[in-house]
Amino acid sequence: MNLNTKNAEHYFVVCIDNSDYPVALEKRKIYELIPDPGAEKHNQVRIIDESGEDYLYPANCFIPINLSKGVENAILRVA
């Protein structure tokens, strides 16, 4: 997954496919991604899911998104 790492402290993705993980992921929901180079080598990403914990999921379930600082701060406050 190609992330924009320019001055980013947090990374966010949107779920586009939850068919194998309907309890853990919601389609069209924004999730925080934790960079994990080891997982990326296996086409996986580390996501903080509905449980509030981070787990590995297939990278093709998500697309990266860039958020404005205000939106990012709002999401982090309610997380």
C-alpha positions as CSV (number, residue, x, y, z in Angstrom):
1,M,0.0,0.0,0.0
2,N,1.5,3.3,-1.1
3,L,1.1,5.8,1.7
4,N,1.9,9.5,1.6
5,T,4.5,9.7,4.4
6,K,5.2,13.4,4.0
7,N,5.1,14.8,7.6
8,A,2.4,12.3,8.5
9,E,1.9,11.2,12.1
10,H,-1.2,9.2,11.4
11,Y,-2.3,7.2,8.4
12,F,-5.9,6.5,7.5
13,V,-7.6,4.1,5.1
14,V,-11.2,3.4,4.1
15,C,-12.5,-0.1,4.0
16,I,-13.7,-1.1,0.5
17,D,-14.2,-4.9,1.1
18,N,-15.3,-6.5,4.4
19,S,-16.7,-9.7,2.9
20,D,-14.3,-12.0,4.8
21,Y,-14.4,-9.8,8.0
22,P,-18.0,-8.6,8.5
23,V,-17.8,-8.5,12.3
24,A,-14.4,-6.7,12.4
25,L,-14.7,-4.2,9.6
26,E,-17.4,-2.0,8.1
27,K,-17.4,-1.0,4.4
28,R,-16.9,2.7,3.8
29,K,-15.6,3.3,7.3
30,I,-12.3,5.1,8.0
31,Y,-9.7,3.2,9.9
32,E,-6.3,4.2,11.3
33,L,-3.4,2.3,9.8
34,I,-0.3,1.5,11.8
35,P,2.7,1.2,9.5
36,D,4.1,-2.3,9.5
37,P,6.8,-2.9,6.8
38,G,6.8,-6.7,7.6
39,A,3.1,-7.0,7.0
40,E,3.3,-5.0,3.8
41,K,5.8,-7.5,2.4
42,H,2.9,-10.0,2.6
43,N,0.3,-7.7,1.2
44,Q,-1.2,-7.1,4.6
45,V,-1.9,-3.9,6.6
46,R,-2.2,-3.4,10.4
47,I,-5.5,-1.7,11.2
48,I,-7.2,-0.6,14.4
49,D,-10.5,-2.4,13.9
50,E,-13.9,-2.4,15.5
51,S,-12.5,-4.1,18.6
52,G,-10.1,-1.1,19.2
53,E,-7.2,-3.5,18.8
54,D,-4.8,-3.7,15.8
55,Y,-4.9,-6.7,13.6
56,L,-3.6,-7.6,10.2
57,Y,-5.9,-7.6,7.2
58,P,-5.4,-8.0,3.4
59,A,-4.2,-4.7,1.9
60,N,-6.8,-5.0,-0.9
61,C,-9.6,-4.5,1.6
62,F,-8.6,-0.8,2.0
63,I,-7.5,2.3,0.1
64,P,-5.4,5.0,1.6
65,I,-6.9,8.4,2.1
66,N,-5.5,11.9,2.9
67,L,-7.4,13.9,5.5
68,S,-7.2,17.5,6.4
69,K,-5.6,18.2,9.7
70,G,-9.0,19.3,11.2
71,V,-10.7,16.0,10.1
72,E,-7.8,14.0,11.3
73,N,-7.9,15.6,14.7
74,A,-11.6,15.1,15.0
75,I,-11.3,11.4,14.2
76,L,-8.5,10.9,16.7
77,R,-10.5,12.7,19.4
78,V,-13.5,10.3,19.1
79,A,-11.4,7.2,18.7
